[in-house]
Amino acid sequence: NSSLYPTIIPQASDTAIFIPAAQTGETISGFNIRASTGVGIDSKSTSGRNFINNVTITDGQTGILIEGAASYDINGDVALSNQSGFGLLNNGTGETSLTDVSITDVSGSAIETSAGIIDADSVTISGSGADGIRLVGTNDPRLELTSSSITNSTNSGIVTASNGSVDIRSSQITGSGDAGIRSTLLATGTIVASDSTING
């Protein structure tokens, strides 16, 4: 019950929770974060696996910012909303597993990734001001989307402007202002979809 969690309110432009490069095996659980204009969780962890669960992050520039080579389990009642930039911004090279995560009403893209693997299962994305999920760059970002929904994105549900790959299974992408899935001229990777509904 998130109403029972303690609330962290950092100073404007500050980060609520920071994981430095040398730290690994960290668990962040049971917090409400109101991030003002900064970042909710900023991790630069370079090895191992970190865990985020039972967390709500409201407002801020970015809900969760990932850099470094660590991997992450982000699951179990994690909700990101009303960020002015990104819900999840991944520049890390590890694997980020998202399960039972919601990202709503983000002014930019709900998720942007430039490297590593985003493995999203039972994820709900809605009301993004730009794209639902965006892959960028030449560091082989990969997206595996399973049993998830992306609805009412202002631009596209999924965009790839990268050399990475997209694999969509048993998911729904609907109500996008531009396209359900869009591949830009910069894209050189692959897109595979099965048992899914893609209707704008």
Secondary structure, DSSP 8 states (H G I E B T S, - for coil): -GGGS-EE---TT-EEEEE-TT--S-EEEEEEEE-TTSEEEEE---SSEEEEEEEEEESSSEEEEE-SS-EEEEEEEEEEE--SSEEEEE--SSEEEEEEEEEE--SS-SEEEEEEEEEEEEEEEE--SS-SEEEEEEEEEEEEEES-EEE--SS-SEEEEES-EEEEES-EEE--SS-SEEE-TT--S-EEEES-EEE-
